[in-house]
Amino acid sequence: MTDNLLQYFMLSAAQTVKLHAEILKPMPQNAPCQARVEVKLMPARNDAEPNSASSYVLGIRLGCDGFPPGSQDQERLFSLELVVNLVYTQASGEPISFDYFVAHHGSLARQVYPLLQLQANALLQQLGLGMVRLPLDIMGTSAQDSTVRLH
């Protein structure tokens, strides 16, 4: 069996459960800033379908904080948080256990990150922070660390 769960699972539902963005300190239009992006993956059993052994939820939290250039993280300029729950249902292969899903869920995040990135960029644009550009892709994560930090 391969570590790439995309070969076995299909995305069957998606729901945005939290969407929050705010400017914490006024800043001039097009002022330089640095943004820290964090993507946290949270696999869970699908309680909505207890009889389905191969349907799991992957929660994804995308957080983004902006700071002045060279800042030591003391004065945040803006903050953004986007939380989405994705339901993946196994479509092929032998039934995959929840433990195996947890160990290899990072391969699924790359499928949906571009959609989260587009939604987050639209929020930043609405806040007047069009100069902030989020990464276009994320790297895979290991089973031990399901948080990806991008600068």
Phi, psi and omega per residue, in radians:
M1 nan 2.473 -3.123
T2 -1.596 2.770 3.123
D3 -1.316 -0.226 -3.081
N4 -1.479 1.759 -3.100
L5 -1.207 -0.255 3.111
L6 -1.079 -0.384 3.116
Q7 -1.288 -0.349 -3.042
Y8 -2.020 -0.434 -3.041
F9 -1.995 2.602 3.010
M10 -2.105 2.583 3.086
L11 -1.301 2.055 -3.079
S12 -1.897 -0.263 3.091
A13 -2.838 2.648 3.081
A14 -2.506 2.430 3.130
Q15 -2.504 2.211 3.015
T16 -1.375 2.141 -3.096
V17 -1.878 -0.280 3.076
K18 -2.670 2.393 3.130
L19 -2.536 1.944 -3.076
H20 -2.506 2.316 3.072
A21 -2.560 2.441 3.114
E22 -2.688 2.614 3.012
I23 -1.633 2.166 -3.071
L24 -1.658 -0.410 3.138
K25 -2.544 2.228 -3.138
P26 -0.996 2.464 3.114
M27 -2.493 2.541 -3.141
P28 -1.122 2.640 3.087
Q29 -0.990 2.364 3.136
N30 1.090 0.376 3.060
A31 -1.215 2.474 3.136
P32 -1.191 2.523 3.048
C33 -2.713 2.848 3.057
Q34 -2.013 2.487 -3.111
A35 -2.065 2.423 3.038
R36 -1.914 2.193 -3.121
V37 -1.959 2.355 3.091
E38 -2.270 2.275 3.094
V39 -2.037 2.086 3.140
K40 -1.993 2.271 -3.140
L41 -1.818 2.340 -3.076
M42 -2.311 1.566 3.123
P43 -1.267 2.552 3.137
A44 -2.637 2.801 3.029
R45 -1.271 2.661 3.137
N46 -1.554 1.652 -3.115
D47 -1.203 -0.375 3.137
A48 -1.205 -0.422 3.137
E49 -2.266 1.274 -3.060
P50 -1.131 -0.391 -3.131
N51 -1.475 -0.184 -3.127
S52 -1.640 1.856 -3.075
A53 -1.225 -0.378 -3.066
S54 -2.118 0.814 3.031
S55 -2.287 2.062 -3.038
Y56 -2.265 2.779 3.125
V57 -1.862 2.388 3.018
L58 -2.081 1.876 3.048
G59 -1.454 2.401 3.106
I60 -2.242 2.199 3.065
R61 -1.952 2.090 3.055
L62 -1.874 2.057 3.094
G63 -2.038 2.508 3.133
C64 -2.488 2.202 3.082
D65 -2.133 2.423 3.128
G66 -1.918 2.483 -3.104
F67 -2.364 2.701 3.011
P68 -1.094 2.662 3.118
P69 -0.973 2.352 3.113
G70 1.329 0.088 -3.116
S71 -1.191 2.651 3.077
Q72 -1.732 0.640 3.080
D73 1.158 0.348 -3.112
Q74 -1.589 -0.537 -3.106
E75 -2.156 1.625 3.105
R76 -1.234 2.413 3.101
L77 -1.610 -0.671 3.122
F78 -2.635 2.847 3.133
S79 -2.491 2.483 3.131
L80 -2.441 2.416 3.065
E81 -2.452 2.299 3.133
L82 -2.327 2.153 3.125
V83 -2.150 2.240 -3.107
V84 -2.274 2.412 2.989
N85 -1.842 2.228 3.140
L86 -2.028 2.333 3.100
V87 -1.812 2.136 3.099
Y88 -1.925 2.276 3.124
T89 -2.036 2.339 -3.132
Q90 -1.217 2.279 -3.094
A91 -1.969 -0.253 -3.135
S92 -2.700 2.879 3.088
G93 1.436 3.111 3.080
E94 -1.175 2.623 3.124
P95 -0.942 2.349 -3.103
I96 -1.797 2.254 -3.114
S97 -1.254 2.797 3.092
F98 -1.096 -0.673 3.124
D99 -1.048 -0.728 3.106
Y100 -1.170 -0.698 3.095
F101 -1.041 -0.794 3.135
V102 -1.082 -0.702 -3.095
A103 -1.205 -0.404 -3.013
H104 -2.247 0.311 -3.071
H105 -1.163 -0.339 -3.118
G106 -1.032 -0.493 -3.135
S107 -1.155 -0.401 -3.138
L108 -1.392 -0.484 -3.073
A109 -1.098 -0.610 -3.132
R110 -1.134 -0.433 3.125
Q111 -1.181 -0.689 -3.015
V112 -1.819 -0.236 -3.121
Y113 -0.950 -0.741 3.137
P114 -1.002 -0.602 3.093
L115 -1.209 -0.703 3.089
L116 -1.136 -0.702 3.140
Q117 -1.091 -0.729 3.103
L118 -1.115 -0.741 3.137
Q119 -1.148 -0.733 3.118
A120 -1.159 -0.718 3.096
N121 -1.084 -0.650 3.102
A122 -1.113 -0.695 3.083
L123 -1.113 -0.784 3.120
L124 -1.058 -0.697 3.103
Q125 -1.062 -0.757 3.135
Q126 -1.122 -0.519 3.103
L127 -1.418 -0.043 -3.089
G128 1.440 0.374 -3.106
L129 -1.924 0.791 -3.112
G130 -1.126 -0.281 -3.140
M131 -1.353 -0.226 3.121
V132 -1.452 2.212 3.129
R133 -2.093 2.090 3.095
L134 -1.438 2.678 3.109
P135 -1.015 2.578 -3.126
L136 -1.429 -0.295 -3.072
D137 -2.599 2.793 3.038
I138 -2.088 2.731 3.076
M139 -1.485 2.761 3.073
G140 -1.123 2.728 3.125
T141 -1.980 2.751 3.109
S142 -1.534 2.947 3.133
A143 -1.156 -0.550 -3.099
Q144 -1.359 -0.533 -3.081
D145 -2.185 1.873 -3.130
S146 -1.795 0.490 3.060
T147 -2.116 2.281 3.102
V148 -1.989 2.194 3.102
R149 -1.884 2.255 3.114
L150 -2.139 2.419 3.132
H151 -2.042 nan nan
